[in-house]
Amino acid sequence: MSMNRYTDREEILSVAYEIIKNAENGIIMNLRFFAPAVAAIRWEPRVNTACIACGGEVCFYDPALVIRKFRREPNSIIRSYLHVLLHFIFRHNYDYASKRTELWDLACDIATENVIMELGLYQTTLKDDPERAVKLKTLKDRAGGLHAQALYRLLLVEEPSERETEDLIRLFKRDDHYLWAPTESLEVSLEQWKKISERIKADLKSFSKGHTDSESLRAALEDATKERIDYTDFLRRFMVSEESIRVNDEEFDYIYYTYGLSTYGNMPLIEPLEYADASKIKEFVIAIDTSSSCKGELVEAFLRRTVSIISDAENFFNQYNVHIIQCDSEVRSDTVVHNNEELEAFIASAKLTGFGSTDFRPVFAYVDDLRQNGVFCNLRGIIYFTDGYGVYPASMPEYDTAFVFLKDDSQAPEVPDWAIRIVLDEDQVSK
């Protein structure tokens, strides 16, 4: 009896392995640009787990589950295999711990299934895809797109009921994500998957032909391969070094100081060094493109995010000189703020003006005039929030300049070599 059980177990493992390998071969044959991703993951059986779960290097599968799914619907395994690959190609496990994981899991599963259906391979079609397609259309209308970030924002605002959640899980879930939680080696894995995504993005144009093309796939690869910037770190480029009155702990020896007080009364042996250099933001310019293509709510979100960072006492002096300039084809307004209270008041009451065409040059000419008139003592630079469609200055200014975009638009004019180009996600700005 025990020998029969052993034989049955070996047979289950063997059959499941063959099913996985056939799915792998199907992907390589029909979607050759995914070959680097296929090579990056090792599939290993894990009996009695009743799931498929991948952490980015090893994908564990329950052999009995694979066989049951294959018997029920043969295409379901290649579908699950491709689903797992796309999660890591799109780096859905990036910054996983900062998300509401139950909603992020749903968003990623929906986005991944949408791409698979757009690819339109016969080998990946399932019987209930028509029902799935109806749900995807509804979600796209509500979210404005079917990439993971857009769906996640929708689910945060319009959190689904328990019944709706169960329905979404039934239609879109194919794997478990518990292995996405950060580990000591995860950062290396993320960097490896970014390189794989970049290679797939480059190969896609060469290998994809007609039915294997997908607009959502291209858009998701663009998002997965772009540099993710920490906006707080970015603002540190605009800090200046100035003396701030505080005890310099590195040069002050408390042992001798307290010994003098205890021995001689009010006669410390060493006076504390009260002055130390501190790098903090003191003055710079926030320029806002108020042309008709820049939405008011995004501008407001950008301002709120910027204010929340620079209002931090660790980054900013108590008194400062920040000009918030609104401009389309000409300078429309210049609001000067000197402290946190004035910043908050501006955010609360600010109204955008302009909404014409875009020309960046008037802002730089205006700021140069302010500098010549002594308005700025040590201007660190300009942060210009824009969609990028405008006329740039011909020459480099005498201060740093950063153009901040909310999307990576290949059609927009090239930023001059002397300027910093930074692309932020909407969630980076609005959080």
URFEN-V732891 format. One record per backbone hydrogen bond with DSSP energy under -0.5 kcal/mol. CO is the residue of the C=O (numbers start at 1). NH is the residue of the N-H. If there is no record, write none. Layout:
BEGIN
co nh
CO NH
CO NH
END
This chain:
BEGIN
co nh
1 5
2 6
3 7
4 8
5 9
6 10
7 11
8 12
9 13
10 14
11 15
12 16
13 17
14 18
15 19
16 20
17 21
18 22
19 23
20 24
21 25
22 26
23 27
24 28
25 29
26 30
27 31
31 34
32 35
34 37
34 38
35 39
36 40
37 40
37 41
38 41
41 43
42 59
44 61
46 49
51 62
52 176
53 60
57 42
58 55
58 60
59 44
60 53
61 46
61 63
62 66
63 67
64 68
65 69
66 70
67 71
68 72
69 73
73 76
74 77
74 78
75 79
76 80
77 81
78 82
79 83
80 84
81 85
82 86
83 87
84 88
85 88
85 89
86 90
87 92
91 94
93 96
95 98
96 99
99 101
100 103
100 104
101 105
102 106
103 107
104 108
105 109
106 110
107 111
108 112
109 113
110 114
111 115
112 116
113 117
114 118
115 119
116 120
116 121
121 124
122 125
126 129
128 132
129 133
130 134
131 135
132 136
133 137
134 138
135 139
136 140
137 141
138 142
139 143
140 144
147 151
148 152
149 153
150 154
151 155
152 156
153 157
154 158
161 165
162 166
163 167
164 168
165 169
166 170
167 171
168 172
169 173
176 54
177 180
178 181
183 186
185 189
186 190
187 191
188 192
189 193
190 194
191 195
192 196
193 197
194 198
195 199
196 200
197 201
198 202
199 203
200 204
201 205
203 207
204 208
209 211
209 212
210 213
214 218
215 219
216 220
217 221
218 222
219 223
220 224
221 225
222 226
227 229
229 231
230 234
231 235
232 236
233 236
234 237
235 238
236 239
240 242
240 280
242 278
244 246
244 276
247 249
248 251
248 252
251 253
252 254
253 257
254 258
255 259
256 260
256 269
257 261
258 262
259 263
260 264
261 265
264 266
272 274
273 248
274 246
276 244
278 242
278 280
280 240
281 317
282 321
283 380
284 323
285 287
285 383
286 325
287 289
287 385
288 290
288 327
290 355
291 294
293 295
295 299
296 300
297 301
298 302
299 303
300 304
301 305
302 306
303 307
304 308
305 309
306 310
307 311
309 312
312 315
312 316
315 281
321 284
322 324
322 337
323 286
323 325
324 335
325 288
326 332
326 333
327 290
328 359
330 328
333 326
334 336
335 324
337 322
338 320
339 343
340 344
341 345
342 346
343 347
344 348
345 349
346 350
353 355
356 292
358 391
360 363
360 364
361 365
362 366
363 367
364 368
365 369
366 370
367 371
368 372
369 373
370 375
370 376
371 374
380 400
381 285
382 384
382 402
383 287
383 385
384 386
384 404
385 289
388 390
390 392
391 360
391 361
400 382
401 420
402 384
402 404
403 405
403 422
404 386
405 424
407 409
408 410
409 412
416 419
420 403
420 422
422 405
422 424
425 429
426 430
427 431
END
